[in-house]
């Protein structure tokens, strides 16, 4: 069994550990836990991990967020991963920081990374893990908020959710998406406020 885990984000030092790059941080945490090392490859930094007889190809697209679909499509095809074994991990403004949401598919909800993936895969039916980042910003400041770094208060919650996201990826491989959704979608993480 092979899985493709695509953590979305932007390359470049100025984007490291920003809210928009949480997909990269989850990908890094998963690879680190399972002994994978990222290498620069076509359209992405790629790590391969093995866990309980399953292979995980973990990618961090180097295309910038709004062209994420190029990398995801290339690696889905190259690794011959069925779409139900793809998991895209991304930031989600529409969800509060206390929440993680696993979905089997759905709209891009205005997320440019998902929009690009949907266009290139020709479907919105692929699993995604939406990492709530909240929307605690003044009107007109969305870009600065999304590309900003976590506050000191948010740090511990973010770390807990990264650890839980790694667990969710393992759970999908172990017991499947529907049961994993039942187990994790109702969790609430202690608020940073």
C-alpha positions as CSV (number, residue, x, y, z in Angstrom):
1,X,0.0,0.0,0.0
2,X,1.3,3.4,-1.0
3,X,0.2,6.8,0.2
4,X,1.0,10.3,-1.0
5,X,1.0,12.9,1.7
6,X,1.2,16.4,0.3
7,X,1.8,19.2,2.8
8,X,1.1,22.6,1.3
9,X,3.1,25.7,1.8
10,X,5.4,28.2,0.1
11,X,9.2,27.7,-0.3
12,X,11.6,30.3,1.0
13,X,12.9,31.3,4.4
14,X,10.3,34.2,4.8
15,X,7.5,31.6,4.7
16,X,9.0,29.1,7.2
17,X,6.6,28.3,10.1
18,X,3.9,30.7,9.0
19,X,0.3,29.8,9.2
20,X,0.1,29.2,5.5
21,X,3.0,26.8,5.7
22,X,1.4,24.4,8.3
23,X,1.2,21.7,5.7
24,X,5.1,21.8,5.4
25,X,5.4,21.6,9.2
26,X,3.1,18.5,9.4
27,X,5.0,16.9,6.5
28,X,8.3,17.6,8.3
29,X,7.0,16.1,11.6
30,X,5.6,13.0,9.9
31,X,8.9,12.4,8.0
32,X,11.0,13.0,11.1
33,X,9.0,10.6,13.1
34,X,9.3,7.8,10.5
35,X,12.9,8.3,9.5
36,X,12.3,10.0,6.1
37,X,14.7,12.6,4.8
38,X,13.6,15.2,2.3
39,X,15.5,15.5,-1.0
40,X,14.9,18.0,-3.8
41,X,13.2,16.4,-6.7
42,X,10.8,17.3,-9.5
43,X,8.4,20.1,-8.4
44,X,8.8,19.1,-4.7
45,X,11.0,18.2,-1.8
46,X,10.3,14.5,-1.3
47,X,10.8,12.0,1.5
48,X,9.9,8.3,1.6
49,X,8.9,6.7,4.8
50,X,7.8,3.2,5.7
51,X,5.4,2.3,8.6
52,X,3.7,-1.0,9.4
53,X,4.3,-2.4,5.9
54,X,3.0,0.8,4.1
55,X,5.0,3.3,2.1
56,X,4.4,7.0,2.4
57,X,5.7,9.4,-0.2
58,X,5.7,12.8,1.5
59,X,5.9,15.9,-0.6
60,X,6.3,19.6,0.0
61,X,5.7,21.2,-3.4
62,X,8.3,23.8,-4.5
63,X,5.9,25.4,-6.9
64,X,4.4,27.9,-4.5
65,X,1.0,27.5,-3.1
66,X,-1.2,28.5,-6.1
67,X,0.5,25.9,-8.3
68,X,0.5,23.1,-5.8
69,X,-1.6,21.0,-8.2
70,X,1.4,20.6,-10.6
71,X,3.4,18.8,-7.9
72,X,0.5,16.8,-6.6
73,X,-0.6,15.6,-10.0
74,X,3.0,14.7,-11.0
75,X,3.6,12.6,-7.9
76,X,0.2,11.0,-7.9
77,X,0.9,9.8,-11.5
78,X,4.6,8.9,-10.9
79,X,3.9,6.9,-7.8
80,X,0.6,5.5,-9.1
81,X,-1.2,6.4,-5.9
82,X,-5.0,6.1,-6.1
83,X,-6.7,9.3,-5.1
84,X,-8.2,7.8,-2.0
85,X,-4.6,7.3,-0.8
86,X,-3.7,10.9,-1.3
87,X,-3.9,13.3,1.7
88,X,-3.4,17.0,1.2
89,X,-2.6,18.9,4.5
90,X,-3.3,22.6,4.4
91,X,-4.2,25.7,6.5
92,X,-7.9,26.6,6.9
93,X,-9.1,30.1,7.7
94,X,-12.7,29.0,8.0
95,X,-11.9,26.8,11.0
96,X,-10.9,28.0,14.5
97,X,-7.4,27.2,15.7
98,X,-8.8,24.6,18.1
99,X,-10.0,22.4,15.2
100,X,-8.6,19.8,12.7
101,X,-11.0,18.5,10.0
102,X,-10.5,15.5,7.9
103,X,-12.6,15.4,4.7
104,X,-12.9,12.8,1.9
105,X,-13.4,15.7,-0.6
106,X,-15.2,18.9,-1.2
107,X,-14.9,22.5,-2.5
108,X,-11.6,24.4,-2.4
109,X,-13.3,27.1,-0.2
110,X,-11.2,29.7,-1.8
111,X,-7.9,28.0,-0.9
112,X,-5.5,28.6,-3.9
113,X,-3.6,25.4,-3.2
114,X,-6.8,23.3,-3.3
115,X,-8.0,25.2,-6.3
116,X,-4.9,24.3,-8.3
117,X,-5.0,20.6,-7.2
118,X,-8.7,20.3,-8.1
119,X,-8.0,21.8,-11.6
120,X,-5.1,19.4,-12.3
121,X,-6.6,16.3,-10.9
122,X,-10.0,17.1,-12.5
123,X,-11.9,16.3,-9.3
124,X,-12.4,17.6,-5.8
125,X,-12.8,14.1,-4.5
126,X,-9.5,13.5,-2.7
127,X,-8.9,13.5,1.1
128,X,-7.7,16.6,2.8
129,X,-6.7,17.5,6.4
130,X,-7.8,21.1,7.1
131,X,-5.7,22.6,9.9
132,X,-7.7,25.4,11.5
133,X,-5.8,28.7,11.7
134,X,-8.7,30.9,12.8
135,X,-9.5,34.2,11.3
136,X,-8.5,36.6,14.0
137,X,-7.4,39.5,11.8
138,X,-8.8,43.0,11.1
139,X,-10.7,43.5,7.8
140,X,-8.3,43.7,4.8
141,X,-5.4,42.1,6.7
142,X,-6.0,38.5,5.6
143,X,-2.8,38.1,3.6
144,X,-0.6,39.4,6.5
145,X,-2.4,37.1,8.9
146,X,-2.1,34.0,6.7
147,X,1.6,34.7,5.9
148,X,2.3,35.7,9.5
149,X,3.9,33.5,12.2
150,X,2.0,31.9,15.1
151,X,1.9,34.0,18.3
152,X,3.6,32.7,21.4
153,X,0.2,31.8,22.9
154,X,-0.7,29.8,19.8
155,X,2.5,27.8,19.8
156,X,1.6,25.0,22.2
157,X,-1.8,24.4,20.5
158,X,-0.1,24.3,17.1
159,X,2.4,21.8,18.3
160,X,-0.3,19.6,19.7
161,X,-2.2,19.7,16.4
162,X,0.9,18.9,14.4
163,X,1.5,15.8,16.6
164,X,-2.2,14.9,16.2
165,X,-2.0,15.4,12.4
166,X,0.9,12.8,12.3
167,X,-1.3,10.4,14.3
168,X,-4.2,11.0,11.8
169,X,-2.0,10.1,8.8
170,X,-1.0,6.9,10.6
171,X,-4.6,6.2,11.5
172,X,-5.8,6.6,7.9
173,X,-3.2,4.0,6.8
174,X,-4.2,1.7,9.7
175,X,-8.0,1.8,9.8
176,X,-9.1,3.9,6.8
177,X,-10.5,7.4,6.3
178,X,-14.1,6.9,7.5
179,X,-13.1,5.5,10.9
180,X,-10.3,8.1,11.3
181,X,-12.8,10.9,10.6
182,X,-15.1,9.5,13.3
183,X,-12.2,9.3,15.8
184,X,-10.6,12.8,15.2
185,X,-13.1,15.2,13.7
186,X,-14.8,16.0,17.0
187,X,-11.6,16.7,18.9
188,X,-11.1,20.3,20.2
189,X,-7.7,21.5,21.2
190,X,-7.4,23.8,24.2
191,X,-7.7,27.4,23.1
192,X,-4.7,29.6,23.0
193,X,-6.6,32.6,24.4
